Amino acid sequence: MPKFRFETTEFDQTTISVEELASSDLASPRAVERAHAALVAGAPTGLDQSGSVTRVYDEAGYLVATVNYSDVVFDNSPLRETSEPPTEEPGVMRSG
């Protein structure tokens, strides 16, 4: 299986880990999982990691995924889960 390098930058410190994944299509979901786990682990201590970012590179060194932790925070916010769906079709402008 190909190896992928996960570079996570938190508070101006970069940590690197290597994982084997079946394909590059799994890199982004795995980075999101790692970001979510880090946010959950830091929550009890009050540590705000929303400015952190994980970049995933393949064996050749090409960037295959970037996950901003702020995107993970907002995607899981309770406000989004309970908000009402839009009442109008997207892209439709009202005359007025």
N, C-alpha and C positions, 0 to 999 in steps of 0.2 A: 504494500500500500504506500502511496506517496506521503511524504512528510510535509507538514505545514508549520511555519514559524508564526507564533502569536506574540506580537509586541504590544504590551499594554503600558500606556503612559498615564501615571497617576501622580499628581502633585509634582511634576517635573522629574519624576523617577520612572525609568523604563525597565520593565521586567520582560524577560523573553522565555517562552516555553515552546517546546516542539511536540506536536501530536501527529499521529498517523490517522488519516481519514481516507475513506474509500474514493472520494472525488472532490474536486474543488467546489462543487455545488453544496457540499456539506460545511464548507468553511464559514460562511456567513451565519447560518443557524447556530453553529457551535460557538462562534464569537458572541452571539446574542445570549446564549445560555450562560457563558462565562461572565458576561457583563451583569446579567440578572443575578447570578449567584454572588458576585462581588458586592452588588448594591444591597442585597438582603443581608449579607454578612456584616456590612458596615452600618446598617440602619440602627441596631441597638446602641451603638456607641455614638450615634449622632454624626458620624462621618459623612460629609457630602462629597460623593464621588461622581456627581453628575458632569463634571468637566473632564472626566477621564475618557480615553479613546483606546480601542484595540484595532490594530492593523494586522491582517493576515497575509503572509507571503507564501508562495509555493516554493518548491525546491530550487527553481531557477532564479528565485529572487523577485518574481513579479508580484505586485500587489493584487490580491484576489478579493479582498473584502476589507471594509472599514466600518466599525461600529462605534458610534458616539454614545456614551452612556446616557447622555441627556435624552436621546431618542428612546432608549429603553425605559427610562423613567416615565416619560410622557405617554408611551404606548401602554403602560400598565396602570396609568392613573385612574382612580375611581371616577373622576369627572367624565372621562371618556366613556366609561362603561355605562354610566347612568344618563348620559346626555341624550336628548331627543334626536332622532334622525332629521335631516333637513326636510323641510316641507316642499321645497321646490327642486326641480331638476338642476343638477350642476351645469353651469355654463349658460343657463337661461337668464337673460336680463329682463327686468321689468321695464316697461315703458313708463315715462312719467314726467 
